[in-house]
């Protein structure tokens, strides 16, 4: 059959109806998804900051964060109420299959652009109180949370050794030998990588070494998992890291104390520890 014959027999109405936008549903903007609506902040400047991450727009993330900092909004509020909310929204659309891996990467870049700007304000204290080693679990490429932990530790006056992401277990154990840290922080965002934590503790013990506490955090990790092995404490928010380190340094707190007194030590109600 020639194309002309085919076209003359084709039921145009059927084609039009099948691909009609009313059938497919009207296109919506990312922020119009119902779950995203419930996640995004409604107040400014947090909404604009979150939207920059959601729209994977590094330039507007930078500009919005700079403006908020100029307006004397605290870096912690900017991160928690703006940048993180944007990333939560990105995750909702990724889980639903609307966003893909490149979206996560670009949104992650947008978030880090804002975090770096906050870092400039938080700064580095010149004196160092003690050494903390920070790493992302072996096999895990997610390093935004770890970067925030490092940033808050440095702003709190600790020397944070940043081992990067996907750090082999043996390298973490070697870092304990090399730095004899007063605290360690580990981050894992995948259920397949969080098992590195108990393996690290096991290796540290086998080598006859000791660390006052290893803070284990990251999206994949839960308190009951972290408390199923010794030497560890579940880390909830990145800005808690210097407070935990401070409690070890000043009050000689152990990992057992940190678990028992978490909320008191970080100075706020933390539901996981209530
Ligand atoms: C951005 C992102 C990426 C980016 C990461 C960019 C980067 N440089 O980090 C990229 C694109 C690389 C990526 C890749 C993948 N990702 Co991804 N990703 C995410 C996403 C959307 C956000 C992660 C994030 O940065 N969150 C914000 C940061 C700040 O949170 P955080 O690290 O948890 O840190 C907070 C706390 O946990 C705490 N914290 C962390 N550590 C510590 C330590 C201490 C001591 C303390 C006190 C606190 C603390 O501080 C922060 C809050 O203040 C998550 C979704 C989610 N809900 O997490 C998926 C997610 C983690 N990814 C996922 C997956 C599956 C992948 C891929 C395997 C996908 C694929 N099919 O290829 C790949 C990995 C490939 C590989 N190489 O193995 C899954 C993991 C599922 C699981 N449970 O195992 C998630 C949950 C998405 C999903 N819903 O399925 N991803």
Boltz pocket constraint, residues with backbone or C-beta under 6 A from the ligand:
constraints:
  - pocket:
      binder: B
      contacts: [[A, 87], [A, 88], [A, 90], [A, 91], [A, 94], [A, 95], [A, 101], [A, 102], [A, 104], [A, 105], [A, 108], [A, 139], [A, 140], [A, 141], [A, 142], [A, 143], [A, 144], [A, 145], [A, 146], [A, 148], [A, 149], [A, 184], [A, 185], [A, 186], [A, 187], [A, 188], [A, 189], [A, 190], [A, 191], [A, 192], [A, 215], [A, 216], [A, 217], [A, 218], [A, 219], [A, 220], [A, 233], [A, 234], [A, 235], [A, 236], [A, 237], [A, 238], [A, 239], [A, 240], [A, 241]]
      max_distance: 6.0
